[in-house]
Amino acid sequence: MAHASDGHVLEFKLPDLGEGLTEAEIVRWLVEVGDVVAVDQPVVEVETAKAMVEVPCPYGGVVTARFGEEGTELPVGAPLVTVAVGGGGAAADGPARDSVPDAGAAGTPVTETPAAAKAAETPAAEKKAEGSGNVLVGYGTSEAPARRRRVRPGHLAATGASGRANGRVRGAGAVDGPVRTAEPVDGPVPVISPLVRRLARQHDLDLRELTGSGPDGLILRADVEYALRAAAAQGGRTADPEAGTSRVPDSASSAARSEGTRVPLKGVRGAVADKLSRSRREIPDATCWVDADATELMRARTAMNASGGPKISLVALLARICTAALARFPELNSTVDTEAREIVRLDRVHLGFAAQTDRGLVVPVVRDAHTRDAEALTAEFARLTEAARAGRLTPGDLTGGTFTLNNYGVFGVDGSTPIINHPEAAMLGVGRIVPKPWVHEGELAVRQVVQLSLTFDHRVCDGGTAGGFLRYVADCVEQPAVLLRTL
């Protein structure tokens, strides 16, 4: 059995993964109980709403417990592992598998060694150790945080535990959802997610009347939705949490909903749904489009690639055209601060591009695209695309974009009306490039034609600006020499 002599046990919690992410799903454990880990060694792979992330542990020592099975969703701050540190004689004789798990928490450790029990007797003042200090976003590693436990719905029934959450006894109703308390709870409301607060506010629901199913009584979105459905059912109506309305149930539609396969709207798919819905709700968008003769652009690319050196991609050339156009029309490289009622024009172009992967649509971001030439853009697009397909994109790779380029021509379609990637102000869509009849120099000819479409936030500019941007892009596609003015 692995242990640490003259050491103590530290608990490592799921860190803040940045960009407002409040939870993650355990995809794969990278260590077993009893394994010896080094500082900053990845111990678990988790999936957030934005990316797959390997989480490194800031402590070195012996893993004494893991919290949560694969597939379990944990909030930020929930325990991940405990590590016995400080001892010099860590030797692995095999992981300990005979310990009895604590039945009172959803983050119940898979296995726990006697070293973990020893930690409970260690004074709090002694539970400090030096860590790496640079693991992920938004937390330090110099001191072990306090333990938190998570209560899974249904876990109490399975274990026969009495079931207490946040100091309040929970009965059988806790298995299926949150408990409505008779009296409002004193003190701060245990809610982390601003989305949960907003959902409750939209439906005039007092969060103090709920007992959450999360760790330490944390109120989750599922708790609010359960309470809304329960309240609507008492009135003979069906709640629609997203629309903020309720309706009388229809027997035919109810029967239809009971059939078929239900797919959870979570992870990347859920994040895309939330973002696109928010874009449609908040942004008054408009779309304009134009056909362009891309024959000369294709010839220019062929000439570039025939001269030796790294090959230049078509999307890199289109990106270079976008950054030149944004320099002329900076209104479209902006965002709207609705609270301040201000348009914020951004100084740097962080160019997002749509990439289809096995996990769904993602939008990696090329930082400072305006400072890169076609060769550098090609290399960065290739790096991010490969990372996207392998599921290795970090949250930082997927956030902070200021303008998006969407090449949907790879799907064999000519045009679309893109939905703006909130909170950006515009997106350029590029269709397939195909031979078509075209009037060239006064005569009918077969040319390589592409449809370009621009969806823009009508709050940041009017049609004249949007049309000017799109016309400049089309001119550069038709006559690449136009770009020489900005090189």
Secondary structure, DSSP 8 states (H G I E B T S, - for coil): ----TT-EEEEEE----STT--EEEEEEE---TT-EE-TTEEEEEEE-SS-EEEEEES--EEEEEEES-TT-EEETTSEEEEEEES-S----S---------TT-TT-EEEE-HHHHHHTTS-GGG-B----S-SSSS---SB---------TTHHHHHT---EETTEE--GGGGTS-EE-SS---S------HHHHHHHHHTT--GGGEE-SSGGG---HHHHHHHHHHHHHHTT-EEETTTTEEE---HHHHHHHHSS------HHHHHHHHHHHHHHHH--EEEEEEEEE-HHHHHHHHHHHHTSSS---HHHHHHHHHHHHHHH-GGGSEEEETTTTEEEE-SS--EEE-EEETTEEE--EETTGGG--HHHHHHHHHHHHHHHHHT---GGGGS--SEEEEEGGGGT-S-------TT-SEEEEE---EEEEEEETTEEEEEEEEEEEEEEETTT--HHHHHHHHHHHHHHHH-GGGGGGG-
